[in-house]
Amino acid sequence: MIDKKSVIIGLIISVVLVVSLGYVAVAGPFIGVLVGSLIASYLANNKNRLKVVESALQGIIVGIFTGIVQILILYAKSGFEGSIAGILIIGAGVIIGAYIIIGALGGLVGTLVHVKFGKSYKRSDMELEDQPEQKN
């Protein structure tokens, strides 16, 4: 199940990091997508328990939309020229493909972080937390 709010939050964080880190380092945009998809998967796991494939899908969606936004930003920077459009279409396939892989990785890592540091989903733990302590 796709959590739309967490995907939008992850997308915004990812786009901001891709644009800002793109000027600093070569791997900056990839780090931005990784962090954005990690946050999206972590937030989605807070609301309901996701399977591994669902959490990777959260990151993949963040990666796809981040790649589309980055290509649109590059197209706007070039002044909407027709000659650069063909190059950007080829570049879009490469960038979006790489962002899909990085996004899936970030989604998986987000789930692992949530399992390690997040809430426990065990039913017995929830029942124990809800009951007041008995003193003898």
C-alpha positions as CSV (number, residue, x, y, z in Angstrom):
1,M,0.0,0.0,0.0
2,I,1.5,3.3,-1.1
3,D,1.4,6.1,1.5
4,K,1.0,9.3,-0.5
5,K,1.9,11.7,2.2
6,S,5.2,10.0,2.9
7,V,6.0,9.8,-0.8
8,I,5.4,13.5,-1.2
9,I,7.5,14.4,1.9
10,G,10.3,12.1,0.6
11,L,10.0,13.7,-2.9
12,I,10.3,17.2,-1.5
13,I,13.3,16.3,0.6
14,S,14.9,14.4,-2.3
15,V,14.4,17.3,-4.8
16,V,15.9,19.8,-2.4
17,L,18.9,17.6,-1.7
18,V,19.4,16.8,-5.4
19,V,19.4,20.4,-6.3
20,S,21.6,21.6,-3.4
21,L,24.1,18.7,-3.4
22,G,24.3,18.5,-7.2
23,Y,26.6,21.6,-7.1
24,V,28.8,20.2,-4.3
25,A,29.7,16.7,-5.3
26,V,29.2,14.3,-8.2
27,A,27.4,11.7,-6.0
28,G,25.3,14.5,-4.4
29,P,22.1,13.7,-6.4
30,F,22.4,10.0,-5.6
31,I,22.8,10.8,-1.9
32,G,19.7,13.1,-2.1
33,V,17.5,10.3,-3.6
34,L,18.8,7.8,-1.1
35,V,18.0,10.1,1.8
36,G,14.6,11.1,0.4
37,S,13.5,7.5,-0.2
38,L,14.8,6.4,3.2
39,I,12.7,9.0,4.9
40,A,9.6,8.1,2.8
41,S,9.9,4.5,3.7
42,Y,10.5,5.2,7.3
43,L,7.5,7.5,7.5
44,A,5.3,5.0,5.7
45,N,6.4,2.3,8.2
46,N,5.3,4.5,11.1
47,K,1.7,4.4,9.9
48,N,1.3,0.7,9.0
49,R,3.6,-2.3,8.7
50,L,5.0,-2.6,5.2
51,K,6.5,-5.6,3.5
52,V,9.9,-5.4,2.0
53,V,8.6,-5.0,-1.5
54,E,6.1,-2.3,-0.5
55,S,8.9,-0.3,1.2
56,A,11.1,-0.6,-1.9
57,L,8.2,0.6,-4.0
58,Q,8.0,3.7,-1.8
59,G,11.6,4.5,-2.7
60,I,11.2,3.6,-6.4
61,I,8.3,6.1,-6.7
62,V,10.4,8.8,-5.0
63,G,13.3,8.0,-7.4
64,I,11.1,8.2,-10.5
65,F,9.5,11.5,-9.6
66,T,12.8,13.0,-8.5
67,G,14.3,12.1,-11.8
68,I,11.4,13.7,-13.7
69,V,11.7,16.9,-11.7
70,Q,15.5,17.0,-12.2
71,I,15.1,16.6,-16.0
72,L,12.4,19.4,-16.0
73,I,14.7,21.6,-14.1
74,L,17.6,21.0,-16.5
75,Y,15.3,21.6,-19.4
76,A,14.2,24.9,-17.9
77,K,17.8,25.9,-17.3
78,S,18.7,25.3,-20.9
79,G,16.0,27.8,-21.9
80,F,13.6,25.2,-23.4
81,E,15.7,24.8,-26.5
82,G,14.7,22.1,-29.0
83,S,18.2,21.0,-29.7
84,I,18.8,20.0,-26.1
85,A,15.6,18.0,-25.8
86,G,16.9,14.9,-27.5
87,I,19.9,14.8,-25.2
88,L,17.7,15.2,-22.2
89,I,15.4,12.3,-23.2
90,I,18.4,10.0,-23.4
91,G,19.7,11.4,-20.2
92,A,16.3,10.9,-18.5
93,G,16.4,7.2,-19.2
94,V,19.8,6.9,-17.5
95,I,19.1,9.2,-14.6
96,I,15.6,7.8,-13.9
97,G,17.0,4.2,-14.1
98,A,19.7,5.0,-11.6
99,Y,17.3,6.8,-9.3
100,I,15.0,3.7,-9.4
101,I,17.8,1.5,-8.1
102,I,19.0,4.0,-5.5
103,G,15.3,4.6,-4.4
104,A,14.7,0.9,-3.9
105,L,17.8,0.7,-1.9
106,G,16.8,3.6,0.2
107,G,13.3,2.1,0.7
108,L,14.8,-1.1,2.0
109,V,17.2,0.7,4.3
110,G,14.4,2.8,5.6
111,T,12.5,-0.3,6.6
112,L,15.6,-1.8,8.3
113,V,16.1,1.4,10.2
114,H,12.5,1.4,11.3
115,V,12.7,-2.2,12.4
116,K,15.9,-1.5,14.4
117,F,14.9,1.8,16.0
118,G,11.1,2.1,15.5
119,K,8.0,0.8,17.3
120,S,7.5,-2.9,17.8
121,Y,4.6,-4.5,16.0
122,K,4.4,-7.6,18.2
123,R,1.0,-8.0,19.7
124,S,2.3,-9.2,23.0
125,D,4.4,-6.1,23.4
126,M,1.5,-3.8,22.7
127,E,-0.7,-5.6,25.3
128,L,2.1,-5.4,27.8
129,E,2.6,-1.7,27.2
130,D,-1.1,-0.9,27.6
131,Q,-1.5,-2.7,30.9
132,P,-0.5,-0.8,34.1
133,E,2.2,-2.3,36.2
134,Q,1.0,-4.3,39.2
135,K,2.8,-3.7,42.5
136,N,2.8,-6.4,45.2
